Amino acid sequence: MQWIDWLIVLVYLIFSMGLGLFLARKASGSLVDFFVSGRSLPWWLAGTSMAATTFSIDTPLYVAGVVGTRGIAGNWEWWSFGVAHLIMLYIFARLWRRSEIVTDAELTEMRYGGRTAAILRGTKAFLFAIPINCIGIGYAMLAMVKVVDALELWQSLGVEPGENLKIWSVIGVSGLVLLYSSFSGLWGVVATDFFQFFLALGGAIVVAVVAVNHVGGMSNLVEQAQQATQQDVLSFFPLTLSAGQPWLRWSETAGITASTFFAYVFLQWWAFRRSDGGGEFIQRLAAAKTEAEAEKSAWFFNLLHYVIRTWPWIVVALVAIVVYPDLEDRELGYPRLMLDFLPPAVLGLAVASLIAAFMSTVSTLINWGASYLSNDLYGRFIKPGATQQELVLAGQIGSVVITAVARSPPFMPRMSAQSSN
């Protein structure tokens, strides 16, 4: 990292903060304004925000690890959720917008009614707002620490960081996210998501292009990647036709077993807690202008998530197999390629893209979790007659609480030097 790289990162952080604070006026009116943007999101903004939400800082590293250890077919671990997302597109998207709820927990009481349903609503709201949500934020923070360590960001400034310095640098970025998300609500989150997603996608494309050029183009990459490992890393469905056998069999060199593949495709997607559309996704769908806009946003999300951004990550993962055949932790192939092959300024752009992915995930989780605390706990049980301004304030306070709890040891345990490397 040279001075120009750090300048690019700093400009990005200032831009994100300024945009979020500029949109604060849109979120101050009511609970609906703060958490579902007054139900006025256009489809392209809602869809992009949904895609940005699923793109965390460690996602490119995760894909590099999956391809490096299990081949391209290993991505069915997350591609399988495409079934649920297609159902969301054709069934759930319009229904969530039609319900005009703020959170999915609110629908629980509307659907069933009575004291038991109210208890279920409150229980679900607490579980999703604090334990489940804070685990997600803590995991994102730990992933950020790993990336900071892998990219040797502090070392480029001439500092040999200890564990505390790495963690506090991540907490500092999280504080910036908290500041703009707690003032601007969902409008600030989705607006910054839009720029963060395309910055993150652009960074991934730059890394992919430079990496492929280094190995001599795509044709050479395909040949060398298959030669570099004994596994069938290139097949989507590792099926083979054995000599003298009239039927296809699962390849013995596949990175995943046939039972694992079929568990992904036929079991995992509907057993997951987000099979009804997903908590953060529901928030975007409920914030769309109309039911038709909600459906379009689901279309756009599926396009961005499964078609467009998948391939830069996979290409980089294949290059990492070729360039670093003996790398023990395959997830580190992505940042290693960045450090070894990206020139100044371009490296800064790529680092900013990873920080953008981190900020997008954390801002979404903060705002989403706070919606449960304000709408389903404070406004429903603690002070049912609260004014709209009080509910917005409760959401802002909830944002602070969630961020603080996510940093606590149960949700973000300290990393030893060995585990962080």
Phi, psi and omega per residue, in radians:
M1 nan 2.070 3.068
Q2 -1.704 3.104 -3.085
W3 -1.076 -0.602 -3.140
I4 -1.162 -0.590 3.106
D5 -1.164 -0.786 3.120
W6 -1.125 -0.619 3.110
L7 -1.113 -0.735 3.116
I8 -1.084 -0.760 3.113
V9 -1.096 -0.757 -3.134
L10 -1.117 -0.754 3.124
V11 -1.076 -0.715 3.110
Y12 -1.077 -0.795 -3.131
L13 -1.082 -0.734 3.133
I14 -1.156 -0.719 3.122
F15 -1.076 -0.807 -3.139
S16 -1.074 -0.759 3.136
M17 -1.119 -0.785 -3.126
G18 -1.111 -0.726 3.139
L19 -1.132 -0.758 -3.141
G20 -1.092 -0.778 -3.128
L21 -1.221 -0.566 3.110
F22 -1.082 -0.588 -3.100
L23 -1.525 0.078 -3.109
A24 -1.062 -0.563 -3.112
R25 -1.133 -0.431 3.140
K26 -1.317 -0.285 -3.002
A27 -1.882 0.005 -2.987
S28 -1.555 -0.132 -3.005
G29 -1.324 -0.848 -3.030
S30 -2.744 3.056 3.100
L31 -1.051 -0.726 3.132
V32 -1.136 -0.692 3.088
D33 -1.094 -0.735 -3.015
F34 -1.289 -0.723 -3.000
F35 -1.822 -0.381 3.086
V36 -2.310 0.477 2.983
S37 0.918 0.600 -3.141
G38 1.108 0.340 -3.081
R39 0.906 0.893 -3.078
S40 -2.327 0.291 -3.120
L41 -1.271 2.309 2.998
P42 -1.272 2.738 -3.031
W43 -1.063 -0.694 -3.080
W44 -1.183 -0.560 3.120
L45 -1.335 -0.734 3.101
A46 -1.117 -0.755 -3.128
G47 -1.137 -0.734 3.113
T48 -1.133 -0.706 3.123
S49 -1.096 -0.684 3.093
M50 -1.078 -0.718 3.119
A51 -1.201 -0.689 3.132
A52 -1.124 -0.604 -3.129
T53 -1.067 -0.631 -3.095
T54 -1.517 0.012 -3.102
F55 -1.882 1.604 3.121
S56 -1.622 3.052 -3.086
I57 -1.122 -0.504 -3.092
D58 -1.625 0.004 -3.102
T59 -1.086 -0.826 3.085
P60 -1.066 -0.610 3.112
L61 -1.190 -0.696 3.122
Y62 -1.076 -0.801 3.139
V63 -1.120 -0.689 3.084
A64 -1.060 -0.694 3.112
G65 -1.188 -0.715 -3.139
V66 -1.109 -0.879 -3.121
V67 -1.137 -0.675 -3.116
G68 -1.177 -0.521 -3.085
T69 -1.841 -0.491 -3.051
R70 -2.210 -0.030 -3.123
G71 1.429 3.086 -3.126
I72 -1.032 -0.628 -3.133
A73 -1.071 -0.393 3.107
G74 -1.091 -0.352 3.135
N75 -1.222 -0.164 3.043
W76 -1.104 -0.232 3.027
E77 -0.998 -0.609 3.093
W78 -1.992 -0.407 3.045
W79 -1.088 -0.501 -3.096
S80 -1.073 -0.423 3.122
F81 -1.224 -0.167 3.064
G82 -1.043 -0.490 3.092
V83 -1.112 -0.845 3.118
A84 -1.098 -0.640 -3.111
H85 -1.285 -0.466 3.011
L86 -1.234 -0.682 3.059
I87 -1.123 -0.692 3.064
M88 -1.006 -0.723 -3.104
L89 -1.099 -0.851 -3.008
Y90 -1.521 -0.366 -3.064
I91 -2.132 -1.015 -2.922
F92 -1.342 -0.548 -3.034
A93 -0.990 -0.900 3.138
R94 -1.150 -0.657 -3.089
L95 -1.206 -0.687 3.099
W96 -1.125 -0.700 3.110
R97 -1.174 -0.650 -3.117
R98 -1.149 -0.531 -3.084
S99 -1.185 -0.449 -3.124
E100 0.926 0.757 3.054
I101 -1.687 2.942 3.047
V102 -1.681 -0.679 3.096
T103 -2.316 2.794 3.100
D104 -1.221 -0.448 3.080
A105 -1.114 -0.593 3.118
E106 -1.075 -0.629 -3.131
L107 -1.146 -0.496 3.140
T108 -1.011 -0.829 -3.127
E109 -1.269 -0.623 3.109
M110 -1.105 -0.664 -3.062
R111 -1.292 -0.726 -3.000
Y112 -1.858 -0.659 3.101
G113 1.264 2.854 3.097
G114 1.575 3.037 -3.068
R115 -1.142 -0.711 -3.138
T116 -1.089 -0.725 3.114
A117 -1.148 -0.623 3.103
A118 -1.142 -0.712 3.103
I119 -1.124 -0.721 3.110
L120 -1.097 -0.714 3.107
R121 -1.060 -0.848 -3.127
G122 -1.126 -0.699 3.134
T123 -1.124 -0.802 3.124
K124 -1.086 -0.731 -3.133
A125 -1.060 -0.778 -3.135
F126 -1.139 -0.800 -3.090
L127 -1.093 -0.724 -3.114
F128 -1.335 -0.564 -3.088
A129 -1.327 -0.692 -3.022
I130 -1.842 -1.307 -3.037
P131 -1.057 -0.976 -3.056
I132 -1.144 -0.811 -3.097
N133 -1.162 -0.771 -3.097
C134 -1.216 -0.539 3.022
I135 -1.078 -0.731 3.112
G136 -1.095 -0.754 3.131
I137 -1.183 -0.751 3.115
G138 -1.073 -0.679 3.100
Y139 -1.116 -0.727 3.117
A140 -1.110 -0.661 3.116
M141 -1.151 -0.739 3.103
L142 -1.116 -0.660 3.086
A143 -1.112 -0.674 3.105
M144 -1.109 -0.706 3.095
V145 -1.058 -0.731 3.133
K146 -1.103 -0.713 -3.137
V147 -1.206 -0.742 3.091
V148 -1.006 -0.730 3.132
D149 -1.176 -0.780 -3.094
A150 -1.153 -0.626 -3.122
L151 -1.478 -0.071 3.111
E152 0.920 0.809 -3.074
L153 -1.145 -0.784 3.140
W154 -1.190 -0.636 3.140
Q155 -1.078 -0.538 3.131
S156 -1.190 -0.305 3.062
L157 -1.665 0.099 -3.140
G158 1.415 0.348 -3.116
V159 -2.008 2.326 3.041
E160 -1.694 1.743 -2.952
P161 -1.365 2.528 2.947
G162 -1.580 3.130 -3.100
E163 -1.082 -0.722 -3.102
N164 -1.111 -0.685 -3.132
L165 -1.132 -0.711 3.109
K166 -1.078 -0.803 -3.104
I167 -1.152 -0.760 -3.097
W168 -1.223 -0.483 3.056
S169 -1.168 -0.642 3.083
V170 -1.213 -0.700 3.099
I171 -1.101 -0.599 3.103
G172 -1.085 -0.767 3.087
V173 -1.131 -0.680 3.106
S174 -1.096 -0.603 3.093
G175 -1.110 -0.666 3.083
L176 -1.115 -0.725 3.118
V177 -1.094 -0.784 3.122
L178 -1.029 -0.718 -3.074
L179 -1.065 -0.884 -3.090
Y180 -1.363 -0.552 -3.123
S181 -1.277 -0.533 -3.137
S182 -1.350 -0.339 3.105
F183 -1.688 -0.634 -3.000
S184 -1.744 -0.135 3.106
G185 1.089 -2.666 -3.059
L186 -1.150 -0.557 3.118
W187 -1.015 -0.810 3.121
G188 -1.134 -0.657 -3.133
V189 -1.133 -0.875 -3.058
V190 -1.261 -0.577 3.121
A191 -1.167 -0.784 3.078
T192 -1.204 -0.585 3.060
D193 -0.973 -0.728 -3.085
F194 -1.019 -0.876 -3.132
F195 -1.254 -0.656 -3.136
Q196 -1.126 -0.675 -3.119
F197 -1.120 -0.848 -3.071
F198 -1.281 -0.477 2.992
L199 -1.158 -0.784 3.129
A200 -1.115 -0.732 3.104
L201 -1.127 -0.743 3.115
G202 -1.077 -0.707 3.107
G203 -1.094 -0.723 3.126
A204 -1.131 -0.689 3.138
I205 -1.152 -0.720 3.123
V206 -1.061 -0.819 3.127
V207 -1.062 -0.711 -3.128
A208 -1.128 -0.794 -3.106
V209 -1.103 -0.821 -3.135
V210 -1.116 -0.725 -3.116
A211 -1.138 -0.772 3.140
V212 -1.130 -0.721 3.103
N213 -1.066 -0.588 -3.126
H214 -1.135 -0.605 -3.115
V215 -1.651 0.097 3.023
G216 1.645 0.370 3.078
G217 1.786 2.996 -3.031
M218 -1.157 -0.684 -3.103
S219 -1.094 -0.751 3.098
N220 -1.163 -0.650 -3.133
L221 -1.082 -0.804 -3.124
V222 -1.048 -0.781 -3.120
E223 -1.166 -0.800 -3.079
Q224 -1.237 -0.604 -3.131
A225 -1.126 -0.703 3.138
Q226 -1.233 -0.577 3.138
Q227 -1.317 -0.410 -3.039
A228 -1.360 -0.192 -3.094
T229 -2.485 2.731 3.114
Q230 -1.454 -0.164 -3.110
Q231 -1.528 2.807 3.031
D232 -1.489 1.510 -3.010
V233 -1.491 -0.227 -2.974
L234 -1.729 -0.228 -3.026
S235 -1.494 2.461 3.000
F236 -1.331 -0.782 3.085
F237 -2.145 1.737 -3.062
P238 -1.236 1.257 3.123
L239 -1.882 2.435 -3.136
T240 -2.249 2.707 3.072
L241 -1.911 1.850 -3.090
S242 -1.286 2.650 3.128
A243 -1.081 2.255 3.126
G244 1.385 0.050 3.140
Q245 -1.931 2.242 -3.080
P246 -1.458 0.027 -3.077
W247 -2.234 2.807 3.132
L248 -1.380 2.538 3.070
R249 -2.217 2.683 3.084
W250 -1.209 2.305 -3.065
S251 -1.091 2.366 3.102
E252 -1.255 -0.289 3.121
T253 -1.744 0.154 3.122
A254 -1.163 2.602 3.137
G255 -1.321 -0.345 3.073
I256 -2.207 2.695 3.129
T257 -1.417 2.847 3.113
A258 -1.103 -0.667 -3.140
S259 -1.138 -0.661 3.092
T260 -1.129 -0.782 3.132
F261 -1.031 -0.833 -3.100
F262 -1.233 -0.477 3.039
A263 -1.169 -0.688 3.068
Y264 -1.074 -0.864 -2.965
V265 -1.326 -0.627 -3.015
F266 -1.875 -0.213 -3.069
L267 -2.134 -0.881 -2.932
Q268 -1.068 -0.743 -2.979
W269 -1.140 -0.606 -3.117
W270 -1.609 -0.313 3.116
A271 -1.446 -0.237 -3.101
F272 -1.271 2.582 -3.079
R273 -1.161 -0.254 3.141
R274 -1.784 0.319 -3.092
S275 -1.161 -0.256 3.108
D276 -1.571 0.168 3.141
G277 2.228 -0.464 3.094
G278 1.646 2.389 -3.069
G279 -0.998 -0.906 3.140
E280 -1.192 -0.609 3.104
F281 -1.152 -0.700 3.119
I282 -1.007 -0.686 3.124
Q283 -1.057 -0.730 3.118
R284 -1.214 -0.726 -3.139
L285 -1.135 -0.680 3.108
A286 -1.221 -0.351 -3.127
A287 -1.591 -0.105 -3.114
A288 -1.174 2.730 -3.102
K289 -1.075 -0.791 -3.086
T290 -2.476 3.033 3.064
E291 -1.104 -0.682 3.124
A292 -1.130 -0.663 3.103
E293 -1.168 -0.636 3.100
A294 -1.092 -0.742 3.126
E295 -1.143 -0.711 3.103
K296 -1.108 -0.671 3.127
S297 -1.112 -0.640 3.088
A298 -1.151 -0.702 3.062
W299 -1.033 -0.861 -3.073
F300 -1.113 -0.696 3.097
F301 -1.044 -0.847 -3.120
N302 -1.053 -0.674 3.107
L303 -1.110 -0.852 -3.116
L304 -1.166 -0.734 -2.983
H305 -1.312 -0.787 -3.006
Y306 -1.748 -0.401 -3.036
V307 -1.840 -0.909 -2.950
I308 -1.403 -0.900 -2.951
R309 -1.552 -0.151 -3.127
T310 -1.110 -0.751 -2.903
W311 -1.289 -0.640 3.049
P312 -1.006 -0.708 3.123
W313 -1.110 -0.790 -3.103
I314 -1.128 -0.718 3.135
V315 -1.079 -0.801 3.122
V316 -1.085 -0.697 3.118
A317 -1.064 -0.714 3.117
L318 -1.163 -0.685 3.086
V319 -1.096 -0.711 3.138
A320 -1.071 -0.621 3.088
I321 -1.080 -0.712 -3.099
V322 -1.287 -0.798 -3.024
V323 -1.351 -0.631 -3.107
Y324 -2.137 1.218 -3.059
P325 -1.132 -0.408 -3.080
D326 -1.823 0.227 -3.110
L327 -1.170 2.163 -3.070
E328 -1.251 -0.820 3.118
D329 -1.720 1.763 -3.056
R330 -1.097 -0.420 3.124
E331 -1.119 -0.459 -3.104
L332 -1.388 -0.053 3.103
G333 -1.087 -0.646 -3.117
Y334 -1.112 -0.975 3.128
P335 -1.159 -0.516 3.101
R336 -1.101 -0.736 3.095
L337 -1.099 -0.681 3.091
M338 -1.035 -0.840 -3.082
L339 -1.193 -0.660 -3.018
D340 -1.419 -0.471 -2.949
F341 -2.177 -0.248 -3.123
L342 -1.517 2.300 3.109
P343 -1.338 2.909 3.077
P344 -0.933 2.647 -3.074
A345 1.374 -0.876 3.079
V346 -1.179 -0.681 3.064
L347 -1.087 -0.721 3.100
G348 -1.060 -0.699 3.091
L349 -1.098 -0.759 -3.126
A350 -1.162 -0.700 3.099
V351 -1.141 -0.746 3.093
A352 -1.069 -0.584 3.130
S353 -1.169 -0.642 3.093
L354 -1.214 -0.703 3.079
I355 -1.110 -0.652 3.096
A356 -1.056 -0.736 3.126
A357 -1.099 -0.718 3.098
F358 -1.090 -0.825 -3.093
M359 -1.130 -0.658 3.141
S360 -1.101 -0.793 -3.140
T361 -1.120 -0.820 -3.072
V362 -1.171 -0.732 -3.132
S363 -1.094 -0.690 3.105
T364 -1.099 -0.822 -3.098
L365 -1.156 -0.638 3.105
I366 -1.109 -0.881 -3.098
N367 -1.174 -0.723 3.136
W368 -1.106 -0.799 3.124
G369 -1.121 -0.689 3.131
A370 -1.145 -0.499 3.117
S371 -1.109 -0.634 3.066
Y372 -1.153 -0.791 -3.098
L373 -1.101 -0.704 -3.095
S374 -1.390 -0.892 -3.020
N375 -1.371 -0.718 -2.963
D376 -1.790 -0.267 3.105
L377 -1.980 -1.054 -3.101
Y378 -1.157 -0.945 -3.082
G379 -1.244 -0.418 -3.106
R380 -1.637 -0.681 -3.014
F381 -2.020 -0.698 -3.050
I382 -1.395 -0.839 3.131
K383 -2.483 1.436 -3.090
P384 -1.031 -0.493 -3.121
G385 -1.647 0.346 -3.094
A386 -1.091 2.506 3.081
T387 -1.283 2.917 3.129
Q388 -1.091 -0.661 3.122
Q389 -1.146 -0.657 3.101
E390 -1.159 -0.665 3.123
L391 -1.163 -0.678 3.077
V392 -1.121 -0.755 3.107
L393 -1.087 -0.707 3.098
A394 -1.074 -0.662 3.088
G395 -1.141 -0.690 3.116
Q396 -1.155 -0.757 3.086
I397 -1.123 -0.692 3.099
G398 -1.061 -0.620 3.102
S399 -1.073 -0.732 3.115
V400 -1.141 -0.763 -3.124
V401 -1.069 -0.803 -3.113
I402 -1.080 -0.771 3.134
T403 -1.100 -0.730 3.140
A404 -1.154 -0.761 -3.134
V405 -1.154 -0.677 -3.140
A406 -1.086 -0.498 3.127
R407 -1.397 -0.250 -3.066
S408 -1.205 2.723 -3.063
P409 -0.927 -0.638 -3.135
P410 -1.090 -0.478 -3.068
F411 -1.844 -0.441 3.094
M412 -2.332 1.341 -3.139
P413 -1.116 2.665 3.132
R414 -1.184 2.584 -3.136
M415 -1.753 2.318 3.011
S416 -1.315 2.808 -3.140
A417 -1.053 -0.611 -3.131
Q418 -1.192 -0.798 -3.098
S419 -1.217 -0.569 -3.129
S420 -1.255 -0.346 3.115
N421 -1.634 nan nan
